[in-house]
Amino acid sequence: MGEHAREYILAFDTANEVVAIGVGKLRDSEAVASRNVDALKSASVDIVNTHEVAAHRASNTVLLSEVDAALEAAGISKGDIAAIVCGRGPGSFTGVRICMATAKGAASALELPLFGASTLDAVAWNAWADGVRGRVLVAADAMRKEVYPALFDLDESGVRRLTNDTVVKAVAAGEWLEDALASLDCEADAGTMTRQLIILGDALTKYADIFTELGELAPEALWSVSGRGLMLAPRMGDGNPATLLPVYTRLSDAEENERIRLAKTEPKNLHTGVQDEASGAAAALAYRPLDVAHVRDVARLESETMGSDAWAATLVADELPRKDRTWWAAYDGKKLVGYCGGWVVDGQVQILKIATDPTYRRRGIARELIGLVASDARDLGATEMTLEVRLSNEGAQAFYENLGLARIGVRPHYYSDREDAVIMTGPLPVAQHDVAGMTLRVDEVAAGDLAVTMGEGNAFGGDVDGALETLTAPLKDALHTMPSAPESPAFARPLILAIESSCDETAASIIDGNGTILSDVVASQIDFHARFGGVVPEIASRKHIEAICGVCDECLDAASRSLGAPQLHWRDLDAIAVTYAPGLVGALVVGVAFAKGAAWGADKPLIAVNHLEGHLYANRIARSDIKPPMVVSLVSGGHTMLVHVRDWGDYETLGSTIDDAVGEAFDKVAKALGLGYPGGPIISKLAAQGNPKAIDFPRALMHSGDLRFSLSGLKTAVTTYIQKEQQAGREPNMPDIAASFTAAVVDVQVAKAKTALLETGAKEFCLGGGVAANPELRAAYERMCKKIGVRLTMPPLSACGDQAAMIAEVARDRFAQGKFADLSLDVQAHAPLDEPY
């Protein structure tokens, strides 16, 4: 990376319809010399170049080329950059994530600090640089007929922000402004202040008529984010790319609707997620938002733990529908054993209540609950937490201090018995697991015993010096001193890191030229989606942006351990691969933007991979010598299809589902049975206890004469059967339903697969996708293949679901073929497997 002075800051933003880029030269020579993160965060800059370009829904394709243009215009290279600044929003969720994921990838690969800048601050600072003075309202477009408003005071000394990030309906902007001015002690002068108000921001392109009534509109040239504003705006964060997160100001639609539903008083099914008793899963504590059905339980615990300061059930119930509140509870089965509630106001979350059943203490319940409240508060724009605790409760004070909160004062006679309250505040103590609240699965796909991949002689098959030609010096030196096989693992160029983020798993894997999986890491979001009965795209995208740095860092670390070498860096790789299609657009865009940023920062080629092709290649993990032609059954939550693999890269889809995919049908049936999510594993456990011939469910298109599938009718038949049993006063036999449903699915899948094999003449049959882990399906395919004399290959269970090792396998072939993507690569929700790319 060179040892010359890094004197420049690079900043960019794509929060709305403009790509804005700024390059500035650091004034602080000490910051340049020391590269101290705190010094870089606060150092002033001389603006060298600013660059803005309209990019309506195209920022992902043009961002990095525009960055290159800005650097070239400034006469500098990537090696001159000391730190990167990216826009955090608020703005278009997709736009903000493109910006932040690209910045995270670039900063990670360049090993530079990454800071955030408020998009609204950047607009205000650009106006200040243009000579605007006075009170300013910046209003950014928030879609859904909403705006992000913020008030600022601009004077000769600079810009002072007066209000925190929030979101309001555009038609209610005047009401919000009136309340904001009143909170600034301007009630008597509010009319005058409103008339003097200067208004700017891209919301004016839609709502100029509304804001004209509130003040003077600034010139249109000042409405959008600019590179100049980004360079001047305050920098946020600790410099770690992994910890920088977007500004959202609201929960996802699914979470908001959940809050509304749980606050209603009509009867509801409270079974939720994989911990549901009906699933047969082991009893475990479950955490989910508090619902009105349990407010009496809260009141009971209140009376036991809070004494005369206890809240009544009605008071708790009144809290639940409020959008500025977040309440979570812990359950042991159906029993409420803890709860925590917070009020988000002025950038803080104030903890209103927190308690744990005395018999359940010292099990981490309070820590988990307060972390969940803090996580919601962060998405609602909070950055700090505050609370009151009894002066005499030294244990609780120690607990909060351990979370990072500090004593800042005392409220005399705060409690009903006139005991003083200690006021504590500090940064949000968001729940800490391995990555973004998700537990990492590491090296489940990679070979457990690397010795089995070794060839004869040394670890490089004889040509040590040739294999080391492209390695960086530290890794060269380390590998020169590594002992010969069998102590050392096999290693061959190229080294490729692959990223997968098409749905609800953030995954990364590193493969070498021999096809050895050196590392694979998966962070699964199942726990975040379980209570909704399926994947919520908005939540998936949010979690990817939180997890992707940690997942890739662990992937590099794990590969280093596999090689027995010092830390592997992005620059030590030969290429970076990523799933670009098909999948959830919001999820894909995080992986693609991050991979492009990393490829740009490390100066490595980029490889685009079709997710479905990855599932085909997953079979090479089980059997490296597998060769086409073959027929592959792809069965997952989003796909059900039979593919004729004439050669690697040459595919023909023989038939696919005309409605639901197999995995989707499993999830929907599980939901109808009240079993929770994900449905496949739960139904498999139940089916093992049931009679597959108990109920004659339909086998749709079984004899259609083609290779199409249909699962919707089967799902409806199961739901109708359950309803009839209940109407007859009988308790449905869930194991028999699960077994009979599974048999209906399996019979059709196997029959169609047999037809495909006979029609194509292929002597190799393979599986792919999450449902390929289903034990009944695997056993049925095994029987069928044995009967007709076809070799069966099935991926290991760890490689059936979404993971990056399969993406790495595809990337290895594409690297050898020279099939690289450029930095304009964009995502696709749909991409036919049959079409070359």
TORLO-480054 format. One record per residue (C-alpha): residue in three letters; y, x, z. Coordinates in steps of 0.25 Angstrom, whole numbers, padded with zeros to 4 digits, always signed. Layout:
REM residues N
alaYXZ/...
//
This chain:
REM residues 837
met+0000+0000+0000/gly+0009+0012+0000/glu+0017+0018+0011/his+0031+0016+0005/ala+0042+0008+0012/arg+0040-0007+0011/glu+0054-0012+0011/tyr+0053-0026+0005/ile+0051-0040+0010/leu+0044-0050+0000/ala+0046-0065+0002/phe+0042-0077-0005/asp+0041-0092-0004/thr+0034-0104-0012/ala+0036-0115-0002/asn+0042-0125-0012/glu+0045-0124-0027/val+0050-0110-0028/val+0044-0096-0027/ala+0054-0088-0019/ile+0053-0073-0018/gly+0062-0063-0010/val+0061-0048-0009/gly+0070-0041+0001/lys+0071-0026+0006/leu+0070-0024+0020/arg+0083-0018+0027/asp+0076-0013+0039/ser+0071+0001+0037/glu+0063+0001+0050/ala+0056-0012+0046/val+0052-0005+0032/ala+0047+0007+0039/ser+0040+0001+0050/arg+0034-0012+0043/asn+0035-0018+0057/val+0032-0033+0055/asp+0043-0038+0065/ala+0053-0029+0058/leu+0049-0034+0044/lys+0050-0048+0049/ser+0065-0047+0053/ala+0070-0037+0044/ser+0082-0040+0035/val+0080-0038+0020/asp+0089-0036+0008/ile+0085-0046-0003/val+0081-0039-0016/asn+0075-0050-0024/thr+0073-0065-0023/his+0066-0073-0033/glu+0063-0088-0034/val+0056-0096-0045/ala+0052-0111-0046/ala+0037-0113-0044/his+0034-0128-0044/arg+0020-0128-0039/ala+0017-0114-0045/ser+0021-0104-0034/asn+0006-0100-0032/thr+0006-0095-0047/val+0020-0088-0047/leu+0022-0083-0033/leu+0016-0069-0034/ser+0022-0066-0048/glu+0036-0070-0043/val+0034-0061-0031/asp+0030-0049-0041/ala+0043-0053-0049/ala+0051-0052-0037/leu+0046-0039-0032/glu+0048-0033-0046/ala+0062-0038-0046/ala+0064-0031-0033/gly+0058-0019-0038/ile+0047-0018-0027/ser+0032-0019-0026/lys+0023-0025-0016/gly+0022-0012-0010/asp+0036-0013-0006/ile+0035-0026+0002/ala+0035-0025+0018/ala+0033-0039+0021/ile+0031-0053+0014/val+0038-0066+0018/cys+0033-0079+0013/gly+0039-0093+0014/arg+0032-0101+0025/gly+0038-0115+0021/pro+0040-0126+0024/gly+0037-0130+0010/ser+0026-0135+0001/phe+0013-0132+0008/thr+0007-0126-0004/gly+0019-0118-0008/val+0020-0112+0006/arg+0005-0108+0006/ile+0006-0102-0007/cys+0017-0093-0002/met+0011-0090+0011/ala-0003-0087+0006/thr+0002-0078-0005/ala+0011-0071+0005/lys-0001-0070+0015/gly-0010-0064+0004/ala+0001-0054-0001/ala+0005-0049+0013/ser-0010-0048+0017/ala-0013-0039+0005/leu+0000-0031+0006/glu-0002-0030+0022/leu+0012-0034+0024/pro+0018-0043+0034/leu+0020-0058+0030/phe+0032-0066+0035/gly+0035-0081+0033/ala+0049-0087+0030/ser+0053-0101+0031/thr+0056-0108+0018/leu+0067-0116+0024/asp+0073-0103+0030/ala+0073-0096+0017/val+0081-0108+0010/ala+0091-0107+0022/trp+0092-0092+0021/asn+0094-0092+0006/ala+0105-0102+0008/trp+0112-0093+0018/ala+0111-0082+0009/asp+0118-0090-0001/gly+0130-0093+0008/val+0126-0106+0014/arg+0131-0108+0028/gly+0130-0119+0038/arg+0119-0129+0042/val+0108-0130+0032/leu+0096-0139+0030/val+0085-0134+0022/ala+0075-0145+0017/ala+0062-0141+0010/asp+0053-0150+0002/ala+0041-0154+0010/met+0035-0163+0000/arg+0030-0177+0004/lys+0045-0182+0004/glu+0047-0172+0016/val+0056-0160+0018/tyr+0056-0148+0027/pro+0070-0147+0034/ala+0077-0136+0042/leu+0091-0134+0047/phe+0098-0120+0047/asp+0111-0115+0051/leu+0117-0104+0041/asp+0128-0095+0045/glu+0133-0081+0042/ser+0122-0075+0051/gly+0111-0082+0044/val+0102-0094+0045/arg+0097-0101+0058/arg+0086-0111+0057/leu+0089-0124+0066/thr+0076-0132+0064/asn+0062-0130+0063/asp+0053-0133+0051/thr+0049-0148+0049/val+0046-0158+0039/val+0053-0172+0037/lys+0053-0183+0027/ala+0065-0180+0017/val+0071-0194+0020/ala+0071-0190+0035/ala+0078-0177+0033/gly+0092-0183+0038/glu+0085-0188+0050/trp+0079-0175+0053/leu+0092-0168+0050/glu+0099-0177+0060/asp+0089-0174+0071/ala+0089-0159+0068/leu+0105-0158+0069/ala+0104-0166+0082/ser+0094-0156+0088/leu+0104-0146+0084/asp+0114-0152+0093/cys+0122-0157+0081/glu+0122-0172+0084/ala+0137-0174+0085/asp+0139-0166+0073/ala+0127-0170+0065/gly+0135-0178+0054/thr+0144-0166+0051/met+0132-0156+0052/thr+0125-0164+0042/arg+0136-0165+0032/gln+0137-0150+0033/leu+0123-0147+0031/ile+0118-0139+0019/ile+0105-0143+0013/leu+0095-0135+0005/gly+0080-0134+0002/asp+0071-0139-0009/ala+0069-0153-0003/leu+0083-0156-0009/thr+0076-0156-0023/lys+0070-0169-0019/tyr+0078-0174-0008/ala+0093-0170-0011/asp+0097-0185-0010/ile+0092-0185+0005/phe+0098-0172+0009/thr+0112-0174+0002/glu+0114-0184+0013/leu+0112-0173+0024/gly+0121-0162+0019/glu+0125-0153+0008/leu+0115-0149-0002/ala+0115-0134-0005/pro+0114-0128-0019/glu+0101-0131-0025/ala+0099-0116-0027/leu+0097-0115-0012/trp+0087-0125-0010/ser+0074-0117-0013/val+0068-0105-0006/ser+0073-0092-0011/gly+0069-0077-0010/arg+0082-0074-0003/gly+0080-0084+0008/leu+0066-0079+0010/met+0071-0065+0012/leu+0081-0070+0022/ala+0073-0080+0030/pro+0067-0076+0044/arg+0053-0071+0043/met+0042-0077+0051/gly+0028-0073+0056/asp+0022-0060+0062/gly+0019-0054+0048/asn+0004-0057+0048/pro+0001-0065+0035/ala-0010-0072+0042/thr-0001-0079+0053/leu+0010-0084+0044/leu+0009-0098+0041/pro+0016-0109+0033/val+0026-0119+0039/tyr+0020-0133+0037/thr+0029-0142+0047/arg+0018-0153+0046/leu+0003-0155+0048/ser-0006-0158+0036/asp-0006-0172+0031/ala-0021-0173+0036/glu-0016-0169+0050/glu-0004-0178+0050/asn-0013-0190+0046/glu-0023-0186+0056/arg-0013-0186+0067/ile-0008-0200+0063/arg-0023-0205+0062/leu-0026-0199+0076/ala-0014-0206+0082/lys-0019-0220+0078/thr-0025-0229+0088/glu-0036-0235+0079/pro-0051-0231+0081/lys-0055-0219+0074/asn-0067-0210+0072/leu-0064-0197+0080/his-0076-0189+0075/thr-0070-0177+0069/gly-0075-0164+0063/val-0087-0156+0065/gln-0088-0158+0080/asp-0091-0173+0078/glu-0103-0177+0087/ala-0109-0184+0075/ser-0111-0171+0068/gly-0120-0165+0077/ala-0111-0153+0079/ala-0111-0146+0092/ala-0101-0151+0102/ala-0088-0144+0101/leu-0074-0146+0105/ala-0066-0152+0094/tyr-0051-0151+0092/arg-0043-0162+0084/pro-0030-0169+0084/leu-0028-0179+0096/asp-0030-0193+0092/val-0026-0206+0099/ala-0040-0210+0103/his-0040-0198+0113/val-0026-0200+0119/arg-0032-0206+0132/asp-0041-0194+0133/val-0028-0185+0133/ala-0022-0194+0143/arg-0034-0192+0152/leu-0034-0177+0151/glu-0019-0178+0153/ser-0020-0185+0166/glu-0031-0175+0171/thr-0023-0163+0167/met-0008-0166+0167/gly-0007-0175+0179/ser+0006-0182+0180/asp+0011-0176+0167/ala+0000-0183+0159/trp+0003-0190+0146/ala-0002-0205+0144/ala-0011-0208+0132/thr+0000-0216+0126/leu+0009-0204+0126/val-0002-0195+0120/ala-0004-0206+0109/asp+0011-0206+0106/glu+0010-0191+0103/leu-0001-0192+0092/pro+0007-0198+0080/arg+0019-0189+0081/lys+0020-0179+0070/asp+0026-0168+0079/arg+0014-0169+0088/thr+0001-0162+0088/trp-0011-0166+0097/trp-0025-0159+0097/ala-0037-0162+0106/ala-0050-0156+0110/tyr-0063-0164+0110/asp-0077-0162+0115/gly-0084-0172+0107/lys-0076-0184+0109/lys-0070-0180+0122/leu-0055-0175+0122/val-0054-0162+0130/gly-0041-0157+0127/tyr-0028-0160+0120/cys-0015-0153+0116/gly-0002-0159+0110/gly+0011-0153+0104/trp+0024-0157+0099/val+0030-0150+0088/val+0045-0149+0088/asp+0056-0138+0084/gly+0045-0128+0079/gln+0038-0129+0092/val+0025-0136+0097/gln+0027-0141+0111/ile+0014-0143+0118/leu+0014-0157+0124/lys+0000-0157+0131/ile-0012-0149+0132/ala-0024-0151+0141/thr-0039-0148+0141/asp-0050-0156+0149/pro-0052-0147+0161/thr-0067-0147+0159/tyr-0064-0141+0145/arg-0055-0130+0149/arg-0057-0115+0145/arg-0062-0119+0132/gly-0050-0115+0123/ile-0047-0130+0121/ala-0032-0129+0125/arg-0030-0116+0116/glu-0036-0123+0104/leu-0028-0136+0106/ile-0015-0129+0108/gly-0018-0121+0095/leu-0021-0133+0087/val-0008-0140+0092/ala-0001-0127+0088/ser-0007-0126+0074/asp-0002-0140+0071/ala+0012-0137+0077/arg+0012-0125+0068/asp+0010-0134+0056/leu+0021-0143+0061/gly+0031-0131+0061/ala+0030-0126+0075/thr+0030-0111+0078/glu+0030-0111+0094/met+0023-0119+0105/thr+0029-0123+0118/leu+0024-0130+0130/glu+0026-0132+0145/val+0016-0129+0156/arg+0016-0130+0171/leu+0022-0119+0179/ser+0009-0119+0188/asn-0001-0119+0176/glu-0002-0104+0174/gly-0015-0105+0167/ala-0009-0113+0156/gln+0003-0104+0155/ala-0007-0092+0153/phe-0014-0100+0142/tyr-0001-0103+0135/glu+0003-0088+0136/asn-0010-0084+0130/leu-0007-0093+0118/gly+0007-0085+0116/leu+0016-0095+0124/ala+0026-0089+0133/arg+0034-0095+0145/ile+0049-0098+0141/gly+0054-0106+0153/val+0051-0117+0163/arg+0054-0132+0163/pro+0057-0136+0178/his+0050-0148+0184/tyr+0043-0151+0170/tyr+0031-0158+0175/ser+0030-0172+0182/asp+0027-0164+0195/arg+0040-0156+0193/glu+0032-0143+0190/asp+0039-0133+0180/ala+0034-0131+0166/val+0033-0118+0160/ile+0038-0118+0145/met+0030-0109+0136/thr+0032-0107+0121/gly+0027-0097+0110/pro+0021-0096+0096/leu+0011-0107+0092/pro-0003-0103+0098/val-0011-0108+0085/ala-0026-0109+0088/gln-0032-0095+0085/his-0046-0094+0078/asp-0049-0084+0068/val-0040-0088+0057/ala-0031-0100+0057/gly-0040-0108+0066/met-0052-0105+0058/thr-0064-0097+0062/leu-0068-0087+0052/arg-0082-0086+0046/val-0083-0071+0042/asp-0094-0065+0033/glu-0103-0077+0033/val-0105-0075+0018/ala-0105-0059+0018/ala-0118-0052+0020/gly-0121-0050+0035/asp-0128-0037+0032/leu-0120-0029+0022/ala-0132-0019+0021/val-0139-0028+0011/thr-0129-0026+0001/met-0130-0011+0000/gly-0135-0003-0011/glu-0141+0011-0011/gly-0133+0023-0007/asn-0119+0022-0002/ala-0111+0009+0000/phe-0105+0009-0014/gly-0118+0011-0022/gly-0115+0026-0024/asp-0101+0027-0029/val-0092+0027-0017/asp-0080+0034-0023/gly-0080+0024-0035/ala-0081+0012-0025/leu-0069+0018-0017/glu-0059+0020-0029/thr-0052+0007-0026/leu-0052+0007-0011/thr-0040+0010-0003/ala-0040+0024+0005/pro-0044+0019+0019/leu-0055+0011+0014/lys-0060+0022+0005/asp-0060+0032+0016/ala-0068+0022+0025/leu-0078+0019+0015/his-0080+0034+0011/thr-0084+0036+0026/met-0094+0024+0026/pro-0108+0027+0028/ser-0118+0025+0016/ala-0127+0013+0015/pro-0134+0006+0022/glu-0123+0007+0033/ser-0112+0003+0023/pro-0110-0010+0015/ala-0110-0010+0000/phe-0097-0010-0007/ala-0092-0011-0021/arg-0079-0015-0028/pro-0072-0024-0030/leu-0069-0030-0017/ile-0064-0044-0018/leu-0058-0053-0007/ala-0060-0068-0011/ile-0052-0080-0004/glu-0057-0094-0004/ser-0048-0106+0001/ser-0052-0117-0008/cys-0054-0127+0003/asp-0055-0126+0018/glu-0060-0112+0020/thr-0052-0099+0019/ala-0061-0088+0015/ala-0061-0074+0010/ser-0072-0064+0006/ile-0073-0050+0001/ile-0084-0046-0009/asp-0087-0032-0015/gly-0091-0029-0029/asn-0106-0030-0025/gly-0104-0044-0021/thr-0105-0040-0006/ile-0097-0050+0002/leu-0090-0041+0012/ser-0083-0052+0019/asp-0081-0067+0019/val-0072-0075+0029/val-0070-0090+0030/ala-0061-0098+0038/ser-0065-0112+0038/gln-0056-0124+0040/ile-0066-0134+0043/asp-0061-0136+0058/phe-0047-0140+0052/his-0053-0150+0042/ala-0064-0156+0050/arg-0056-0167+0057/phe-0051-0172+0044/gly-0065-0174+0038/gly-0062-0164+0026/val-0053-0153+0021/val-0038-0156+0022/pro-0032-0148+0011/glu-0019-0146+0018/ile-0025-0140+0031/ala-0034-0132+0022/ser-0023-0125+0015/arg-0015-0123+0029/lys-0027-0116+0035/his-0030-0107+0023/ile-0016-0101+0024/glu-0018-0099+0039/ala-0032-0092+0037/ile-0031-0084+0024/cys-0026-0071+0029/gly-0035-0071+0041/val-0047-0074+0032/cys-0044-0063+0022/asp-0041-0053+0033/glu-0054-0056+0040/cys-0061-0055+0026/leu-0055-0041+0024/asp-0059-0037+0038/ala-0073-0042+0036/ala-0074-0034+0023/ser-0069-0021+0030/arg-0080-0023+0040/ser-0091-0025+0029/leu-0086-0012+0023/gly-0086-0005+0036/ala-0072+0000+0031/pro-0058-0001+0037/gln-0049-0013+0034/leu-0050-0019+0020/his-0037-0022+0014/trp-0033-0031+0003/arg-0029-0019-0006/asp-0044-0014-0004/leu-0049-0026-0012/asp-0051-0027-0027/ala-0047-0041-0029/ile-0044-0054-0022/ala-0051-0067-0026/val-0048-0082-0022/thr-0052-0096-0025/tyr-0042-0103-0033/ala-0050-0116-0037/pro-0055-0126-0034/gly-0051-0131-0021/leu-0039-0137-0012/val-0026-0132-0018/gly-0019-0130-0005/ala-0031-0121+0000/leu-0033-0114-0013/val-0018-0110-0014/val-0019-0102-0001/gly-0031-0094-0005/val-0025-0091-0019/ala-0011-0088-0014/phe-0016-0078-0004/ala-0026-0071-0013/lys-0015-0070-0023/gly-0005-0064-0013/ala-0016-0054-0008/ala-0020-0050-0023/trp-0005-0048-0026/gly-0003-0040-0013/ala-0015-0031-0014/asp-0014-0030-0030/lys-0028-0035-0032/pro-0033-0044-0043/leu-0035-0059-0040/ile-0047-0067-0043/ala-0048-0082-0044/val-0061-0089-0040/asn-0065-0103-0042/his-0071-0109-0029/leu-0082-0116-0036/glu-0087-0103-0043/gly-0087-0097-0029/his-0097-0106-0025/leu-0106-0103-0037/tyr-0105-0088-0033/ala-0108-0091-0018/asn-0122-0090-0023/arg-0121-0075-0026/ile-0119-0073-0011/ala-0133-0078-0009/arg-0139-0071-0021/ser-0131-0060-0027/asp-0140-0059-0040/ile-0139-0074-0043/lys-0136-0076-0058/pro-0132-0088-0067/pro-0136-0097-0074/met-0138-0106-0062/val-0134-0120-0057/val-0125-0121-0045/ser-0123-0133-0036/leu-0109-0133-0030/val-0108-0142-0018/ser-0096-0142-0009/gly-0085-0151-0003/gly-0078-0151-0016/his-0088-0149-0027/thr-0102-0154-0031/met-0106-0148-0044/leu-0117-0141-0052/val-0113-0129-0060/his-0121-0121-0070/val-0118-0107-0069/arg-0121-0101-0082/asp-0115-0087-0078/trp-0105-0083-0067/gly-0092-0089-0072/asp-0098-0098-0082/tyr-0101-0112-0076/glu-0104-0126-0080/thr-0102-0138-0070/leu-0114-0147-0073/gly-0110-0158-0064/ser-0101-0161-0052/thr-0097-0172-0043/ile-0089-0184-0048/asp-0084-0187-0034/asp-0087-0181-0021/ala-0092-0167-0019/val-0105-0165-0010/gly-0097-0159+0001/glu-0087-0170+0001/ala-0098-0180+0002/phe-0104-0173+0014/asp-0090-0173+0021/lys-0087-0188+0018/val-0101-0193+0022/ala-0099-0184+0035/lys-0086-0191+0037/ala-0092-0205+0035/leu-0102-0201+0046/gly-0091-0196+0055/leu-0097-0182+0055/gly-0085-0174+0053/tyr-0082-0163+0043/pro-0087-0155+0036/gly-0098-0165+0033/gly-0109-0156+0026/pro-0114-0148+0038/ile-0113-0161+0047/ile-0121-0169+0037/ser-0131-0158+0035/lys-0134-0158+0050/leu-0136-0173+0051/ala-0144-0173+0038/ala-0154-0164+0044/gln-0157-0174+0055/gly-0158-0186+0045/asn-0167-0192+0035/pro-0162-0190+0021/lys-0170-0202+0016/ala-0165-0212+0026/ile-0154-0217+0017/asp-0154-0218+0002/phe-0140-0214-0002/pro-0137-0213-0017/arg-0138-0201-0026/ala-0127-0203-0035/leu-0128-0198-0049/met-0142-0193-0046/his-0147-0198-0059/ser-0134-0197-0067/gly-0140-0188-0078/asp-0129-0178-0075/leu-0125-0168-0065/arg-0113-0175-0058/phe-0113-0179-0043/ser-0107-0190-0035/leu-0106-0190-0020/ser-0096-0201-0018/gly-0106-0213-0019/leu-0115-0206-0009/lys-0104-0204+0001/thr-0100-0219+0000/ala-0115-0223+0002/val-0116-0215+0015/thr-0103-0221+0020/thr-0108-0235+0016/tyr-0121-0233+0023/ile-0114-0229+0036/gln-0105-0241+0036/lys-0117-0250+0033/glu-0125-0244+0045/gln-0113-0246+0054/gln-0111-0260+0050/ala-0125-0263+0053/gly-0123-0258+0067/arg-0132-0246+0064/glu-0128-0231+0068/pro-0129-0223+0055/asn-0140-0213+0055/met-0131-0201+0052/pro-0142-0190+0050/asp-0149-0200+0040/ile-0136-0202+0033/ala-0133-0188+0032/ala-0147-0184+0027/ser-0148-0195+0017/phe-0134-0192+0012/thr-0137-0177+0011/ala-0150-0181+0003/ala-0142-0189-0007/val-0133-0178-0009/val-0144-0167-0010/asp-0153-0175-0020/val-0142-0177-0030/gln-0137-0162-0029/val-0151-0157-0031/ala-0155-0166-0042/lys-0142-0163-0050/ala-0145-0148-0047/lys-0159-0149-0052/thr-0154-0156-0065/ala-0144-0145-0067/leu-0154-0134-0066/leu-0163-0140-0076/glu-0152-0143-0086/thr-0147-0129-0085/gly-0160-0121-0084/ala-0154-0113-0073/lys-0163-0106-0063/glu-0153-0104-0052/phe-0147-0114-0043/cys-0136-0111-0033/leu-0127-0119-0023/gly-0113-0118-0019/gly-0103-0125-0010/gly-0102-0129+0004/val-0113-0140+0002/ala-0122-0129-0003/ala-0125-0127+0012/asn-0131-0140+0014/pro-0145-0138+0019/glu-0151-0150+0012/leu-0145-0147-0001/arg-0149-0132+0000/ala-0164-0136+0003/ala-0164-0146-0008/tyr-0159-0137-0019/glu-0169-0127-0014/arg-0181-0137-0016/met-0175-0140-0030/cys-0174-0126-0035/lys-0187-0122-0030/lys-0194-0134-0037/ile-0187-0131-0051/gly-0188-0116-0050/val-0173-0113-0048/arg-0168-0101-0040/leu-0159-0107-0029/thr-0147-0099-0023/met-0139-0104-0012/pro-0127-0098-0006/pro-0128-0094+0009/leu-0122-0105+0018/ser-0110-0097+0021/ala-0107-0096+0006/cys-0109-0111+0003/gly-0095-0115+0008/asp-0081-0110+0004/gln-0080-0095+0006/ala-0074-0083-0001/ala-0087-0075-0003/met-0090-0084-0015/ile-0076-0082-0021/ala-0078-0067-0019/glu-0091-0068-0027/val-0084-0074-0039/ala-0072-0065-0038/arg-0082-0053-0039/asp-0086-0057-0053/arg-0072-0061-0057/phe-0067-0047-0053/ala-0078-0041-0062/gln-0074-0050-0073/gly-0059-0046-0071/lys-0055-0061-0069/phe-0043-0060-0061/ala-0032-0070-0058/asp-0017-0067-0058/leu-0007-0071-0046/ser-0004-0084-0053/leu-0017-0089-0049/asp-0016-0104-0044/val-0026-0113-0037/gln-0033-0125-0043/ala-0039-0137-0036/his-0049-0139-0047/ala-0056-0128-0056/pro-0068-0131-0065/leu-0079-0121-0062/asp-0083-0122-0077/glu-0070-0116-0082/pro-0068-0101-0081/tyr-0056-0095-0074/
//
